[in-house]
Amino acid sequence: MTMFNKVTKTFQWGRHTVRMETGEVARQSTGAVLLDMEGTVVLATVVAAKTAKAGQDFFPLTVDYIEKTYAAGKIPGSFFKREAKP
């Protein structure tokens, strides 16, 4: 028996298989989706208040993007720190 309602959907996007999951990760956020497309994983989360601030006529949006150096193929340090000397 699980406490959380995990929903997983899988579909084809061209020749790629895409898997979307919600309900298991980032449970403190208002909404969260984990998207996996053949090894590339993206976590999208949304946090919102139940009510809008009085007198506010716009929707403030903040985007935080974090790319891990090892995921991009960039390892911090010099050549000799990541590979043996020839």
C-alpha positions as CSV (number, residue, x, y, z in Angstrom):
1,M,0.0,0.0,0.0
2,T,1.4,3.4,-0.9
3,M,0.6,6.8,0.6
4,F,1.1,8.7,-2.7
5,N,-0.7,8.5,-6.0
6,K,2.1,7.9,-8.5
7,V,1.1,8.4,-12.1
8,T,3.3,7.2,-15.0
9,K,2.6,7.9,-18.6
10,T,4.7,6.7,-21.5
11,F,4.4,7.8,-25.2
12,Q,6.4,8.0,-28.4
13,W,7.8,11.3,-29.6
14,G,9.1,10.7,-33.1
15,R,11.5,7.8,-32.6
16,H,12.0,8.5,-28.9
17,T,10.2,7.0,-25.9
18,V,9.2,9.5,-23.3
19,R,8.2,8.7,-19.8
20,M,6.5,11.2,-17.4
21,E,6.1,10.5,-13.7
22,T,4.3,12.5,-11.0
23,G,3.3,12.0,-7.4
24,E,6.5,10.5,-6.1
25,V,9.3,13.1,-6.2
26,A,9.2,16.7,-4.9
27,R,6.1,16.1,-2.8
28,Q,6.4,19.5,-1.0
29,S,5.9,21.4,-4.2
30,T,2.5,22.3,-5.6
31,G,3.2,20.2,-8.7
32,A,6.2,18.2,-10.0
33,V,6.8,16.1,-13.1
34,L,9.8,13.9,-13.8
35,L,10.4,13.5,-17.6
36,D,12.7,10.9,-18.9
37,M,13.6,10.6,-22.6
38,E,16.1,7.9,-23.3
39,G,18.5,8.7,-20.4
40,T,18.0,12.5,-20.3
41,V,16.0,13.3,-17.2
42,V,14.3,16.7,-16.4
43,L,12.5,17.6,-13.1
44,A,10.0,20.4,-13.5
45,T,8.4,21.7,-10.3
46,V,5.9,24.5,-9.5
47,V,5.3,26.2,-6.2
48,A,2.4,28.6,-5.8
49,A,0.4,30.2,-3.1
50,K,-3.3,29.3,-2.6
51,T,-4.3,32.9,-3.0
52,A,-2.9,35.8,-5.0
53,K,-1.5,38.9,-3.3
54,A,-3.8,41.9,-3.2
55,G,-3.2,44.4,-5.9
56,Q,-0.8,42.2,-7.9
57,D,-1.8,42.1,-11.6
58,F,1.0,39.9,-12.9
59,F,2.4,36.4,-12.3
60,P,6.0,36.5,-11.0
61,L,8.1,33.7,-12.5
62,T,11.5,32.4,-11.4
63,V,13.4,29.8,-13.4
64,D,16.4,28.0,-11.8
65,Y,18.5,26.0,-14.2
66,I,21.2,23.7,-12.9
67,E,23.4,21.7,-15.2
68,K,25.8,19.3,-13.4
69,T,29.3,19.5,-14.8
70,Y,29.7,15.8,-15.1
71,A,26.4,15.6,-17.0
72,A,27.6,18.1,-19.6
73,G,30.9,16.2,-20.0
74,K,32.8,19.0,-18.2
75,I,34.9,17.8,-15.3
76,P,36.4,20.6,-13.1
77,G,40.1,20.6,-13.0
78,S,42.9,20.2,-15.4
79,F,43.7,17.5,-17.9
80,F,45.9,15.6,-15.5
81,K,43.2,15.5,-12.8
82,R,40.8,13.6,-15.0
83,E,43.1,11.5,-17.1
84,A,46.3,9.7,-16.5
85,K,49.5,11.2,-18.0
86,P,50.4,9.7,-21.4
